[in-house]
Amino acid sequence: ILGGVRYYALAAEAPVNGGLPIMPLPQTIDQEDNWVDLFAGARVIGQIAPGIRGVVRGDWAGFGIGTSSTKTWNLQTMLILDCNCEWADLMVGYRILDIEQSKNGGTGAPRGFGVDNKIHGPMAGLSFQY
């Protein structure tokens, strides 16, 4: 069982072309926001073979409390490979992070902010023990 806090800081900028001569559009539209989510989840670690451990970790966040996300979930799968030393392990895996956040009416409202994004892909790292 695990729990914690995840911090987000997002910024986006997009160029705008067009408009009428009497009513020009701005050259760029930009939005930015930051927020904190509380999350709760679980992690399971198991020995797959000598020197190889498997990890599955998932959590749910946001819960719509205060300025937190409307709904966010995170899933990670990983293999941890022993480097035949006492101080490091190699990690390879895949992660999916799905974020839904809407403030002040979302993307369509003046000064609103909205995110509905799924970020996923491979990951690799080196873990040091001390």
Backbone atoms as SQL, in Angstrom:
CREATE TABLE atoms (id INTEGER PRIMARY KEY, chain TEXT, resi INTEGER, resn TEXT, atom TEXT, x REAL, y REAL, z REAL);
INSERT INTO atoms VALUES
  (1, 'A', 1, 'ILE', 'N', 0.866, -1.177, 0.000),
  (2, 'A', 1, 'ILE', 'CA', 0.000, 0.000, 0.000),
  (3, 'A', 1, 'ILE', 'C', 0.905, 1.230, 0.000),
  (4, 'A', 2, 'LEU', 'N', 0.545, 2.234, -0.782),
  (5, 'A', 2, 'LEU', 'CA', 1.329, 3.465, -0.785),
  (6, 'A', 2, 'LEU', 'C', 0.424, 4.668, -0.960),
  (7, 'A', 3, 'GLY', 'N', 0.939, 5.812, -0.596),
  (8, 'A', 3, 'GLY', 'CA', 0.222, 7.068, -0.741),
  (9, 'A', 3, 'GLY', 'C', 1.224, 8.202, -0.778),
  (10, 'A', 4, 'GLY', 'N', 0.794, 9.338, -1.271),
  (11, 'A', 4, 'GLY', 'CA', 1.700, 10.472, -1.328),
  (12, 'A', 4, 'GLY', 'C', 1.087, 11.653, -2.031),
  (13, 'A', 5, 'VAL', 'N', 1.978, 12.522, -2.519),
  (14, 'A', 5, 'VAL', 'CA', 1.590, 13.757, -3.177),
  (15, 'A', 5, 'VAL', 'C', 2.324, 13.838, -4.514),
  (16, 'A', 6, 'ARG', 'N', 1.621, 14.233, -5.564),
  (17, 'A', 6, 'ARG', 'CA', 2.233, 14.436, -6.877),
  (18, 'A', 6, 'ARG', 'C', 2.001, 15.890, -7.272),
  (19, 'A', 7, 'TYR', 'N', 3.072, 16.581, -7.711),
  (20, 'A', 7, 'TYR', 'CA', 2.999, 17.989, -8.109),
  (21, 'A', 7, 'TYR', 'C', 3.075, 18.106, -9.629),
  (22, 'A', 8, 'TYR', 'N', 2.218, 18.935, -10.214),
  (23, 'A', 8, 'TYR', 'CA', 2.204, 19.171, -11.649),
  (24, 'A', 8, 'TYR', 'C', 2.448, 20.655, -11.919),
  (25, 'A', 9, 'ALA', 'N', 3.218, 20.962, -12.945),
  (26, 'A', 9, 'ALA', 'CA', 3.382, 22.318, -13.465),
  (27, 'A', 9, 'ALA', 'C', 3.337, 22.194, -14.983),
  (28, 'A', 10, 'LEU', 'N', 2.251, 22.666, -15.604),
  (29, 'A', 10, 'LEU', 'CA', 2.066, 22.536, -17.045),
  (30, 'A', 10, 'LEU', 'C', 1.958, 23.914, -17.684),
  (31, 'A', 11, 'ALA', 'N', 2.555, 24.055, -18.853),
  (32, 'A', 11, 'ALA', 'CA', 2.456, 25.282, -19.634),
  (33, 'A', 11, 'ALA', 'C', 2.337, 24.909, -21.103),
  (34, 'A', 12, 'ALA', 'N', 1.512, 25.657, -21.845),
  (35, 'A', 12, 'ALA', 'CA', 1.336, 25.416, -23.271),
  (36, 'A', 12, 'ALA', 'C', 1.195, 26.753, -23.982),
  (37, 'A', 13, 'GLU', 'N', 1.744, 26.810, -25.180),
  (38, 'A', 13, 'GLU', 'CA', 1.648, 28.019, -25.998),
  (39, 'A', 13, 'GLU', 'C', 1.366, 27.596, -27.427),
  (40, 'A', 14, 'ALA', 'N', 0.430, 28.289, -28.092),
  (41, 'A', 14, 'ALA', 'CA', 0.070, 27.952, -29.469),
  (42, 'A', 14, 'ALA', 'C', -0.005, 29.220, -30.309),
  (43, 'A', 15, 'PRO', 'N', 0.582, 29.205, -31.514),
  (44, 'A', 15, 'PRO', 'CA', 0.461, 30.373, -32.397),
  (45, 'A', 15, 'PRO', 'C', -0.944, 30.453, -32.986),
  (46, 'A', 16, 'VAL', 'N', -1.406, 31.676, -33.241),
  (47, 'A', 16, 'VAL', 'CA', -2.730, 31.895, -33.805),
  (48, 'A', 16, 'VAL', 'C', -2.578, 32.718, -35.079),
  (49, 'A', 17, 'ASN', 'N', -3.195, 32.259, -36.146),
  (50, 'A', 17, 'ASN', 'CA', -3.202, 32.991, -37.415),
  (51, 'A', 17, 'ASN', 'C', -4.640, 33.323, -37.771),
  (52, 'A', 18, 'GLY', 'N', -4.843, 34.439, -38.429),
  (53, 'A', 18, 'GLY', 'CA', -6.179, 34.778, -38.906),
  (54, 'A', 18, 'GLY', 'C', -6.788, 35.936, -38.151),
  (55, 'A', 19, 'GLY', 'N', -8.101, 35.978, -38.156),
  (56, 'A', 19, 'GLY', 'CA', -8.823, 37.086, -37.556),
  (57, 'A', 19, 'GLY', 'C', -9.249, 38.070, -38.628),
  (58, 'A', 20, 'LEU', 'N', -10.052, 39.022, -38.265),
  (59, 'A', 20, 'LEU', 'CA', -10.516, 40.063, -39.176),
  (60, 'A', 20, 'LEU', 'C', -9.672, 41.313, -38.978),
  (61, 'A', 21, 'PRO', 'N', -9.496, 42.122, -40.033),
  (62, 'A', 21, 'PRO', 'CA', -8.693, 43.341, -39.876),
  (63, 'A', 21, 'PRO', 'C', -9.217, 44.257, -38.778),
  (64, 'A', 22, 'ILE', 'N', -10.538, 44.298, -38.600),
  (65, 'A', 22, 'ILE', 'CA', -11.086, 45.168, -37.560),
  (66, 'A', 22, 'ILE', 'C', -11.054, 44.518, -36.182),
  (67, 'A', 23, 'MET', 'N', -10.826, 43.205, -36.152),
  (68, 'A', 23, 'MET', 'CA', -10.807, 42.474, -34.888),
  (69, 'A', 23, 'MET', 'C', -9.718, 41.415, -34.939),
  (70, 'A', 24, 'PRO', 'N', -8.456, 41.822, -34.857),
  (71, 'A', 24, 'PRO', 'CA', -7.367, 40.838, -34.963),
  (72, 'A', 24, 'PRO', 'C', -7.318, 39.909, -33.754),
  (73, 'A', 25, 'LEU', 'N', -6.834, 38.705, -34.007),
  (74, 'A', 25, 'LEU', 'CA', -6.633, 37.736, -32.930),
  (75, 'A', 25, 'LEU', 'C', -5.253, 37.939, -32.321),
  (76, 'A', 26, 'PRO', 'N', -5.064, 37.513, -31.095),
  (77, 'A', 26, 'PRO', 'CA', -3.721, 37.610, -30.513),
  (78, 'A', 26, 'PRO', 'C', -2.733, 36.735, -31.295),
  (79, 'A', 27, 'GLN', 'N', -1.470, 37.064, -31.237),
  (80, 'A', 27, 'GLN', 'CA', -0.447, 36.305, -31.946),
  (81, 'A', 27, 'GLN', 'C', -0.255, 34.916, -31.359),
  (82, 'A', 28, 'THR', 'N', -0.383, 34.787, -30.043),
  (83, 'A', 28, 'THR', 'CA', -0.257, 33.481, -29.381),
  (84, 'A', 28, 'THR', 'C', -1.299, 33.371, -28.271),
  (85, 'A', 29, 'ILE', 'N', -1.645, 32.153, -27.990),
  (86, 'A', 29, 'ILE', 'CA', -2.492, 31.847, -26.833),
  (87, 'A', 29, 'ILE', 'C', -1.645, 30.991, -25.912),
  (88, 'A', 30, 'ASP', 'N', -1.579, 31.363, -24.657),
  (89, 'A', 30, 'ASP', 'CA', -0.803, 30.543, -23.724),
  (90, 'A', 30, 'ASP', 'C', -1.585, 30.326, -22.442),
  (91, 'A', 31, 'GLN', 'N', -1.376, 29.170, -21.879),
  (92, 'A', 31, 'GLN', 'CA', -2.014, 28.769, -20.633),
  (93, 'A', 31, 'GLN', 'C', -0.976, 28.084, -19.769),
  (94, 'A', 32, 'GLU', 'N', -1.073, 28.276, -18.484),
  (95, 'A', 32, 'GLU', 'CA', -0.213, 27.533, -17.566),
  (96, 'A', 32, 'GLU', 'C', -0.921, 27.397, -16.229),
  (97, 'A', 33, 'ASP', 'N', -0.583, 26.346, -15.529),
  (98, 'A', 33, 'ASP', 'CA', -1.168, 26.110, -14.218),
  (99, 'A', 33, 'ASP', 'C', -0.311, 25.088, -13.476),
  (100, 'A', 34, 'ASN', 'N', -0.480, 25.051, -12.179),
  (101, 'A', 34, 'ASN', 'CA', 0.159, 24.019, -11.358),
  (102, 'A', 34, 'ASN', 'C', -0.808, 23.620, -10.259),
  (103, 'A', 35, 'TRP', 'N', -0.659, 22.384, -9.804),
  (104, 'A', 35, 'TRP', 'CA', -1.524, 21.870, -8.755),
  (105, 'A', 35, 'TRP', 'C', -0.881, 20.659, -8.111),
  (106, 'A', 36, 'VAL', 'N', -1.488, 20.220, -7.028),
  (107, 'A', 36, 'VAL', 'CA', -0.993, 19.085, -6.252),
  (108, 'A', 36, 'VAL', 'C', -2.116, 18.064, -6.129),
  (109, 'A', 37, 'ASP', 'N', -1.785, 16.808, -6.328),
  (110, 'A', 37, 'ASP', 'CA', -2.733, 15.705, -6.148),
  (111, 'A', 37, 'ASP', 'C', -2.289, 14.822, -4.992),
  (112, 'A', 38, 'LEU', 'N', -3.239, 14.397, -4.201),
  (113, 'A', 38, 'LEU', 'CA', -3.003, 13.314, -3.248),
  (114, 'A', 38, 'LEU', 'C', -3.242, 12.013, -4.005),
  (115, 'A', 39, 'PHE', 'N', -2.409, 10.993, -3.764),
  (116, 'A', 39, 'PHE', 'CA', -2.647, 9.724, -4.446),
  (117, 'A', 39, 'PHE', 'C', -2.585, 8.576, -3.453),
  (118, 'A', 40, 'ALA', 'N', -3.284, 7.501, -3.817),
  (119, 'A', 40, 'ALA', 'CA', -3.268, 6.261, -3.047),
  (120, 'A', 40, 'ALA', 'C', -3.163, 5.117, -4.037),
  (121, 'A', 41, 'GLY', 'N', -2.398, 4.097, -3.669),
  (122, 'A', 41, 'GLY', 'CA', -2.224, 2.977, -4.578),
  (123, 'A', 41, 'GLY', 'C', -1.532, 1.808, -3.924),
  (124, 'A', 42, 'ALA', 'N', -0.971, 0.955, -4.765),
  (125, 'A', 42, 'ALA', 'CA', -0.288, -0.242, -4.275),
  (126, 'A', 42, 'ALA', 'C', 0.867, -0.583, -5.202),
  (127, 'A', 43, 'ARG', 'N', 1.835, -1.284, -4.631),
  (128, 'A', 43, 'ARG', 'CA', 2.990, -1.766, -5.391),
  (129, 'A', 43, 'ARG', 'C', 3.237, -3.210, -4.989),
  (130, 'A', 44, 'VAL', 'N', 3.473, -4.062, -6.005),
  (131, 'A', 44, 'VAL', 'CA', 3.769, -5.468, -5.769),
  (132, 'A', 44, 'VAL', 'C', 5.123, -5.763, -6.415),
  (133, 'A', 45, 'ILE', 'N', 6.027, -6.391, -5.648),
  (134, 'A', 45, 'ILE', 'CA', 7.356, -6.756, -6.135),
  (135, 'A', 45, 'ILE', 'C', 7.523, -8.258, -5.957),
  (136, 'A', 46, 'GLY', 'N', 7.979, -8.941, -6.993),
  (137, 'A', 46, 'GLY', 'CA', 8.178, -10.378, -6.903),
  (138, 'A', 46, 'GLY', 'C', 9.420, -10.825, -7.660),
  (139, 'A', 47, 'GLN', 'N', 10.017, -11.901, -7.177),
  (140, 'A', 47, 'GLN', 'CA', 11.202, -12.475, -7.828),
  (141, 'A', 47, 'GLN', 'C', 10.746, -13.268, -9.045),
  (142, 'A', 48, 'ILE', 'N', 11.256, -12.937, -10.234),
  (143, 'A', 48, 'ILE', 'CA', 10.900, -13.634, -11.467),
  (144, 'A', 48, 'ILE', 'C', 11.908, -14.743, -11.757),
  (145, 'A', 49, 'ALA', 'N', 13.179, -14.429, -11.599),
  (146, 'A', 49, 'ALA', 'CA', 14.282, -15.366, -11.825),
  (147, 'A', 49, 'ALA', 'C', 15.461, -14.862, -10.998),
  (148, 'A', 50, 'PRO', 'N', 16.515, -15.654, -10.853),
  (149, 'A', 50, 'PRO', 'CA', 17.669, -15.153, -10.103),
  (150, 'A', 50, 'PRO', 'C', 18.202, -13.850, -10.719),
  (151, 'A', 51, 'GLY', 'N', 18.264, -12.815, -9.903),
  (152, 'A', 51, 'GLY', 'CA', 18.766, -11.521, -10.348),
  (153, 'A', 51, 'GLY', 'C', 17.757, -10.650, -11.080),
  (154, 'A', 52, 'ILE', 'N', 16.489, -11.115, -11.180),
  (155, 'A', 52, 'ILE', 'CA', 15.461, -10.333, -11.869),
  (156, 'A', 52, 'ILE', 'C', 14.201, -10.275, -11.003),
  (157, 'A', 53, 'ARG', 'N', 13.784, -9.041, -10.695),
  (158, 'A', 53, 'ARG', 'CA', 12.535, -8.835, -9.955),
  (159, 'A', 53, 'ARG', 'C', 11.542, -8.092, -10.842),
  (160, 'A', 54, 'GLY', 'N', 10.277, -8.379, -10.663),
  (161, 'A', 54, 'GLY', 'CA', 9.211, -7.679, -11.383),
  (162, 'A', 54, 'GLY', 'C', 8.457, -6.770, -10.438),
  (163, 'A', 55, 'VAL', 'N', 8.041, -5.609, -10.942),
  (164, 'A', 55, 'VAL', 'CA', 7.301, -4.640, -10.133),
  (165, 'A', 55, 'VAL', 'C', 6.075, -4.185, -10.924),
  (166, 'A', 56, 'VAL', 'N', 4.933, -4.150, -10.267),
  (167, 'A', 56, 'VAL', 'CA', 3.728, -3.533, -10.799),
  (168, 'A', 56, 'VAL', 'C', 3.273, -2.524, -9.761),
  (169, 'A', 57, 'ARG', 'N', 3.077, -1.271, -10.216),
  (170, 'A', 57, 'ARG', 'CA', 2.690, -0.193, -9.307),
  (171, 'A', 57, 'ARG', 'C', 1.553, 0.578, -9.947),
  (172, 'A', 58, 'GLY', 'N', 0.514, 0.846, -9.187),
  (173, 'A', 58, 'GLY', 'CA', -0.604, 1.633, -9.687),
  (174, 'A', 58, 'GLY', 'C', -1.128, 2.555, -8.612),
  (175, 'A', 59, 'ASP', 'N', -1.651, 3.697, -9.050),
  (176, 'A', 59, 'ASP', 'CA', -2.272, 4.600, -8.084),
  (177, 'A', 59, 'ASP', 'C', -3.382, 5.403, -8.735),
  (178, 'A', 60, 'TRP', 'N', -4.236, 5.932, -7.899),
  (179, 'A', 60, 'TRP', 'CA', -5.359, 6.779, -8.289),
  (180, 'A', 60, 'TRP', 'C', -5.181, 8.082, -7.542),
  (181, 'A', 61, 'ALA', 'N', -5.426, 9.208, -8.241),
  (182, 'A', 61, 'ALA', 'CA', -5.170, 10.508, -7.625),
  (183, 'A', 61, 'ALA', 'C', -6.264, 11.494, -7.982),
  (184, 'A', 62, 'GLY', 'N', -6.165, 12.652, -7.344),
  (185, 'A', 62, 'GLY', 'CA', -7.057, 13.758, -7.648),
  (186, 'A', 62, 'GLY', 'C', -8.241, 13.827, -6.720),
  (187, 'A', 63, 'PHE', 'N', -9.216, 13.011, -6.976),
  (188, 'A', 63, 'PHE', 'CA', -10.429, 12.934, -6.166),
  (189, 'A', 63, 'PHE', 'C', -11.245, 14.227, -6.188),
  (190, 'A', 64, 'GLY', 'N', -10.832, 15.253, -6.985),
  (191, 'A', 64, 'GLY', 'CA', -11.574, 16.506, -7.070),
  (192, 'A', 64, 'GLY', 'C', -11.555, 17.340, -5.801),
  (193, 'A', 65, 'ILE', 'N', -10.605, 17.102, -4.923),
  (194, 'A', 65, 'ILE', 'CA', -10.508, 17.835, -3.663),
  (195, 'A', 65, 'ILE', 'C', -9.741, 19.135, -3.896),
  (196, 'A', 66, 'GLY', 'N', -10.342, 20.271, -3.551),
  (197, 'A', 66, 'GLY', 'CA', -9.663, 21.555, -3.713),
  (198, 'A', 66, 'GLY', 'C', -9.272, 21.792, -5.159),
  (199, 'A', 67, 'THR', 'N', -7.984, 22.077, -5.410),
  (200, 'A', 67, 'THR', 'CA', -7.506, 22.337, -6.770),
  (201, 'A', 67, 'THR', 'C', -6.928, 21.076, -7.418),
  (202, 'A', 68, 'SER', 'N', -7.118, 19.920, -6.806),
  (203, 'A', 68, 'SER', 'CA', -6.543, 18.689, -7.358),
  (204, 'A', 68, 'SER', 'C', -7.235, 18.289, -8.663),
  (205, 'A', 69, 'SER', 'N', -6.661, 17.313, -9.347),
  (206, 'A', 69, 'SER', 'CA', -7.215, 16.817, -10.606),
  (207, 'A', 69, 'SER', 'C', -8.613, 16.269, -10.403),
  (208, 'A', 70, 'THR', 'N', -9.369, 16.259, -11.494),
  (209, 'A', 70, 'THR', 'CA', -10.673, 15.626, -11.478),
  (210, 'A', 70, 'THR', 'C', -10.500, 14.118, -11.317),
  (211, 'A', 71, 'LYS', 'N', -9.585, 13.568, -12.141),
  (212, 'A', 71, 'LYS', 'CA', -9.275, 12.134, -12.080),
  (213, 'A', 71, 'LYS', 'C', -7.899, 11.929, -12.701),
  (214, 'A', 72, 'THR', 'N', -7.037, 11.213, -12.010),
  (215, 'A', 72, 'THR', 'CA', -5.725, 10.867, -12.549),
  (216, 'A', 72, 'THR', 'C', -5.391, 9.451, -12.105),
  (217, 'A', 73, 'TRP', 'N', -4.843, 8.667, -13.031),
  (218, 'A', 73, 'TRP', 'CA', -4.366, 7.337, -12.650),
  (219, 'A', 73, 'TRP', 'C', -3.004, 7.095, -13.279),
  (220, 'A', 74, 'ASN', 'N', -2.236, 6.233, -12.630),
  (221, 'A', 74, 'ASN', 'CA', -0.860, 5.958, -13.002),
  (222, 'A', 74, 'ASN', 'C', -0.635, 4.454, -12.904),
  (223, 'A', 75, 'LEU', 'N', -0.020, 3.862, -13.933),
  (224, 'A', 75, 'LEU', 'CA', 0.309, 2.441, -13.908),
  (225, 'A', 75, 'LEU', 'C', 1.734, 2.273, -14.404),
  (226, 'A', 76, 'GLN', 'N', 2.538, 1.523, -13.650),
  (227, 'A', 76, 'GLN', 'CA', 3.926, 1.255, -14.030),
  (228, 'A', 76, 'GLN', 'C', 4.188, -0.239, -13.928),
  (229, 'A', 77, 'THR', 'N', 4.889, -0.769, -14.918),
  (230, 'A', 77, 'THR', 'CA', 5.410, -2.127, -14.838),
  (231, 'A', 77, 'THR', 'C', 6.914, -2.025, -15.046),
  (232, 'A', 78, 'MET', 'N', 7.664, -2.803, -14.295),
  (233, 'A', 78, 'MET', 'CA', 9.115, -2.676, -14.331),
  (234, 'A', 78, 'MET', 'C', 9.798, -4.005, -14.089),
  (235, 'A', 79, 'LEU', 'N', 10.966, -4.164, -14.693),
  (236, 'A', 79, 'LEU', 'CA', 11.886, -5.249, -14.363),
  (237, 'A', 79, 'LEU', 'C', 13.095, -4.609, -13.690),
  (238, 'A', 80, 'ILE', 'N', 13.524, -5.183, -12.580),
  (239, 'A', 80, 'ILE', 'CA', 14.724, -4.716, -11.885),
  (240, 'A', 80, 'ILE', 'C', 15.781, -5.799, -12.054),
  (241, 'A', 81, 'LEU', 'N', 16.882, -5.430, -12.681),
  (242, 'A', 81, 'LEU', 'CA', 17.955, -6.373, -12.991),
  (243, 'A', 81, 'LEU', 'C', 19.149, -6.103, -12.090),
  (244, 'A', 82, 'ASP', 'N', 19.603, -7.133, -11.380),
  (245, 'A', 82, 'ASP', 'CA', 20.792, -7.001, -10.529),
  (246, 'A', 82, 'ASP', 'C', 22.013, -6.690, -11.384),
  (247, 'A', 83, 'CYS', 'N', 22.816, -5.726, -10.950),
  (248, 'A', 83, 'CYS', 'CA', 24.053, -5.372, -11.672),
  (249, 'A', 83, 'CYS', 'C', 25.258, -6.124, -11.098),
  (250, 'A', 84, 'ASN', 'N', 25.021, -7.162, -10.325),
  (251, 'A', 84, 'ASN', 'CA', 26.093, -7.928, -9.676),
  (252, 'A', 84, 'ASN', 'C', 27.008, -7.052, -8.827),
  (253, 'A', 85, 'CYS', 'N', 26.410, -6.047, -8.199),
  (254, 'A', 85, 'CYS', 'CA', 27.139, -5.233, -7.227),
  (255, 'A', 85, 'CYS', 'C', 26.166, -4.905, -6.095),
  (256, 'A', 86, 'GLU', 'N', 26.664, -4.482, -4.985),
  (257, 'A', 86, 'GLU', 'CA', 25.823, -4.242, -3.813),
  (258, 'A', 86, 'GLU', 'C', 25.146, -2.880, -3.820),
  (259, 'A', 87, 'TRP', 'N', 25.521, -1.995, -4.742),
  (260, 'A', 87, 'TRP', 'CA', 25.058, -0.612, -4.637),
  (261, 'A', 87, 'TRP', 'C', 24.158, -0.128, -5.773),
  (262, 'A', 88, 'ALA', 'N', 23.855, -0.960, -6.794),
  (263, 'A', 88, 'ALA', 'CA', 23.043, -0.466, -7.914),
  (264, 'A', 88, 'ALA', 'C', 22.229, -1.580, -8.567),
  (265, 'A', 89, 'ASP', 'N', 21.109, -1.194, -9.167),
  (266, 'A', 89, 'ASP', 'CA', 20.255, -2.072, -9.964),
  (267, 'A', 89, 'ASP', 'C', 19.832, -1.314, -11.218),
  (268, 'A', 90, 'LEU', 'N', 19.649, -2.028, -12.316),
  (269, 'A', 90, 'LEU', 'CA', 19.148, -1.455, -13.553),
  (270, 'A', 90, 'LEU', 'C', 17.645, -1.692, -13.621),
  (271, 'A', 91, 'MET', 'N', 16.891, -0.664, -14.011),
  (272, 'A', 91, 'MET', 'CA', 15.435, -0.786, -14.094),
  (273, 'A', 91, 'MET', 'C', 14.974, -0.449, -15.509),
  (274, 'A', 92, 'VAL', 'N', 14.087, -1.256, -16.061),
  (275, 'A', 92, 'VAL', 'CA', 13.453, -0.978, -17.354),
  (276, 'A', 92, 'VAL', 'C', 11.968, -1.265, -17.213),
  (277, 'A', 93, 'GLY', 'N', 11.148, -0.465, -17.888),
  (278, 'A', 93, 'GLY', 'CA', 9.716, -0.675, -17.750),
  (279, 'A', 93, 'GLY', 'C', 8.896, 0.187, -18.674),
  (280, 'A', 94, 'TYR', 'N', 7.616, 0.298, -18.340),
  (281, 'A', 94, 'TYR', 'CA', 6.657, 1.066, -19.122),
  (282, 'A', 94, 'TYR', 'C', 5.735, 1.778, -18.146),
  (283, 'A', 95, 'ARG', 'N', 5.361, 3.035, -18.481),
  (284, 'A', 95, 'ARG', 'CA', 4.510, 3.818, -17.587),
  (285, 'A', 95, 'ARG', 'C', 3.398, 4.479, -18.377),
  (286, 'A', 96, 'ILE', 'N', 2.207, 4.521, -17.762),
  (287, 'A', 96, 'ILE', 'CA', 1.058, 5.243, -18.302),
  (288, 'A', 96, 'ILE', 'C', 0.579, 6.197, -17.207),
  (289, 'A', 97, 'LEU', 'N', 0.449, 7.475, -17.554),
  (290, 'A', 97, 'LEU', 'CA', -0.083, 8.489, -16.633),
  (291, 'A', 97, 'LEU', 'C', -1.221, 9.191, -17.360),
  (292, 'A', 98, 'ASP', 'N', -2.448, 9.070, -16.852),
  (293, 'A', 98, 'ASP', 'CA', -3.635, 9.663, -17.460),
  (294, 'A', 98, 'ASP', 'C', -4.149, 10.760, -16.536),
  (295, 'A', 99, 'ILE', 'N', -4.142, 12.003, -17.035),
  (296, 'A', 99, 'ILE', 'CA', -4.498, 13.173, -16.222),
  (297, 'A', 99, 'ILE', 'C', -5.756, 13.818, -16.784),
  (298, 'A', 100, 'GLU', 'N', -6.736, 14.071, -15.927),
  (299, 'A', 100, 'GLU', 'CA', -7.906, 14.880, -16.276),
  (300, 'A', 100, 'GLU', 'C', -8.003, 15.998, -15.248),
  (301, 'A', 101, 'GLN', 'N', -7.932, 17.236, -15.733),
  (302, 'A', 101, 'GLN', 'CA', -7.978, 18.399, -14.856),
  (303, 'A', 101, 'GLN', 'C', -8.754, 19.495, -15.560),
  (304, 'A', 102, 'SER', 'N', -9.656, 20.151, -14.850),
  (305, 'A', 102, 'SER', 'CA', -10.431, 21.253, -15.414),
  (306, 'A', 102, 'SER', 'C', -10.629, 22.300, -14.329),
  (307, 'A', 103, 'LYS', 'N', -10.245, 23.536, -14.648),
  (308, 'A', 103, 'LYS', 'CA', -10.431, 24.647, -13.708),
  (309, 'A', 103, 'LYS', 'C', -11.152, 25.782, -14.406),
  (310, 'A', 104, 'ASN', 'N', -12.027, 26.434, -13.721),
  (311, 'A', 104, 'ASN', 'CA', -12.733, 27.609, -14.234),
  (312, 'A', 104, 'ASN', 'C', -13.431, 27.336, -15.554),
  (313, 'A', 105, 'GLY', 'N', -14.035, 26.173, -15.696),
  (314, 'A', 105, 'GLY', 'CA', -14.796, 25.862, -16.892),
  (315, 'A', 105, 'GLY', 'C', -14.036, 25.115, -17.965),
  (316, 'A', 106, 'GLY', 'N', -12.770, 24.839, -17.755),
  (317, 'A', 106, 'GLY', 'CA', -12.016, 24.048, -18.725),
  (318, 'A', 106, 'GLY', 'C', -11.472, 24.859, -19.872),
  (319, 'A', 107, 'THR', 'N', -11.227, 24.183, -20.986),
  (320, 'A', 107, 'THR', 'CA', -10.515, 24.801, -22.109),
  (321, 'A', 107, 'THR', 'C', -11.346, 25.823, -22.857),
  (322, 'A', 108, 'GLY', 'N', -12.670, 25.746, -22.810),
  (323, 'A', 108, 'GLY', 'CA', -13.488, 26.656, -23.605),
  (324, 'A', 108, 'GLY', 'C', -13.830, 27.961, -22.926),
  (325, 'A', 109, 'ALA', 'N', -13.627, 28.087, -21.670),
  (326, 'A', 109, 'ALA', 'CA', -14.029, 29.287, -20.942),
  (327, 'A', 109, 'ALA', 'C', -12.901, 30.315, -20.919),
  (328, 'A', 110, 'PRO', 'N', -13.238, 31.595, -20.853),
  (329, 'A', 110, 'PRO', 'CA', -12.184, 32.597, -20.702),
  (330, 'A', 110, 'PRO', 'C', -11.382, 32.324, -19.431),
  (331, 'A', 111, 'ARG', 'N', -10.093, 32.311, -19.579),
  (332, 'A', 111, 'ARG', 'CA', -9.175, 32.075, -18.470),
  (333, 'A', 111, 'ARG', 'C', -9.355, 30.697, -17.843),
  (334, 'A', 112, 'GLY', 'N', -9.994, 29.796, -18.550),
  (335, 'A', 112, 'GLY', 'CA', -10.142, 28.430, -18.067),
  (336, 'A', 112, 'GLY', 'C', -8.907, 27.617, -18.394),
  (337, 'A', 113, 'PHE', 'N', -8.775, 26.500, -17.710),
  (338, 'A', 113, 'PHE', 'CA', -7.633, 25.621, -17.938),
  (339, 'A', 113, 'PHE', 'C', -8.136, 24.201, -17.912),
  (340, 'A', 114, 'GLY', 'N', -7.770, 23.418, -18.918),
  (341, 'A', 114, 'GLY', 'CA', -8.194, 22.033, -18.951),
  (342, 'A', 114, 'GLY', 'C', -7.136, 21.129, -19.553),
  (343, 'A', 115, 'VAL', 'N', -6.996, 19.943, -18.983),
  (344, 'A', 115, 'VAL', 'CA', -6.062, 18.941, -19.469),
  (345, 'A', 115, 'VAL', 'C', -6.795, 17.606, -19.468),
  (346, 'A', 116, 'ASP', 'N', -6.730, 16.908, -20.583),
  (347, 'A', 116, 'ASP', 'CA', -7.206, 15.528, -20.659),
  (348, 'A', 116, 'ASP', 'C', -6.161, 14.812, -21.499),
  (349, 'A', 117, 'ASN', 'N', -5.166, 14.266, -20.836),
  (350, 'A', 117, 'ASN', 'CA', -3.979, 13.783, -21.528),
  (351, 'A', 117, 'ASN', 'C', -3.528, 12.448, -20.957),
  (352, 'A', 118, 'LYS', 'N', -3.162, 11.554, -21.861),
  (353, 'A', 118, 'LYS', 'CA', -2.577, 10.285, -21.449),
  (354, 'A', 118, 'LYS', 'C', -1.130, 10.271, -21.942),
  (355, 'A', 119, 'ILE', 'N', -0.201, 10.180, -21.011),
  (356, 'A', 119, 'ILE', 'CA', 1.223, 10.163, -21.323),
  (357, 'A', 119, 'ILE', 'C', 1.708, 8.740, -21.060),
  (358, 'A', 120, 'HIS', 'N', 2.384, 8.134, -22.050),
  (359, 'A', 120, 'HIS', 'CA', 2.852, 6.765, -21.838),
  (360, 'A', 120, 'HIS', 'C', 4.112, 6.520, -22.640),
  (361, 'A', 121, 'GLY', 'N', 4.881, 5.543, -22.186),
  (362, 'A', 121, 'GLY', 'CA', 6.082, 5.171, -22.913),
  (363, 'A', 121, 'GLY', 'C', 7.046, 4.387, -22.053),
  (364, 'A', 122, 'PRO', 'N', 8.136, 3.959, -22.684),
  (365, 'A', 122, 'PRO', 'CA', 9.140, 3.178, -21.950),
  (366, 'A', 122, 'PRO', 'C', 9.921, 4.053, -20.979),
  (367, 'A', 123, 'MET', 'N', 10.490, 3.415, -19.987),
  (368, 'A', 123, 'MET', 'CA', 11.336, 4.118, -19.027),
  (369, 'A', 123, 'MET', 'C', 12.493, 3.212, -18.647),
  (370, 'A', 124, 'ALA', 'N', 13.594, 3.835, -18.257),
  (371, 'A', 124, 'ALA', 'CA', 14.782, 3.099, -17.827),
  (372, 'A', 124, 'ALA', 'C', 15.481, 3.929, -16.761),
  (373, 'A', 125, 'GLY', 'N', 16.158, 3.272, -15.872),
  (374, 'A', 125, 'GLY', 'CA', 16.859, 3.997, -14.825),
  (375, 'A', 125, 'GLY', 'C', 17.868, 3.122, -14.113),
  (376, 'A', 126, 'LEU', 'N', 18.650, 3.768, -13.279),
  (377, 'A', 126, 'LEU', 'CA', 19.637, 3.113, -12.450),
  (378, 'A', 126, 'LEU', 'C', 19.313, 3.468, -11.016),
  (379, 'A', 127, 'SER', 'N', 19.119, 2.478, -10.196),
  (380, 'A', 127, 'SER', 'CA', 18.772, 2.678, -8.780),
  (381, 'A', 127, 'SER', 'C', 20.016, 2.446, -7.932),
  (382, 'A', 128, 'PHE', 'N', 20.337, 3.416, -7.083),
  (383, 'A', 128, 'PHE', 'CA', 21.496, 3.301, -6.191),
  (384, 'A', 128, 'PHE', 'C', 21.034, 3.025, -4.771),
  (385, 'A', 129, 'GLN', 'N', 21.684, 2.083, -4.104),
  (386, 'A', 129, 'GLN', 'CA', 21.402, 1.807, -2.698),
  (387, 'A', 129, 'GLN', 'C', 22.584, 2.259, -1.859),
  (388, 'A', 130, 'TYR', 'N', 22.294, 2.830, -0.721),
  (389, 'A', 130, 'TYR', 'CA', 23.375, 3.243, 0.184),
  (390, 'A', 130, 'TYR', 'C', 23.026, 2.910, 1.599);
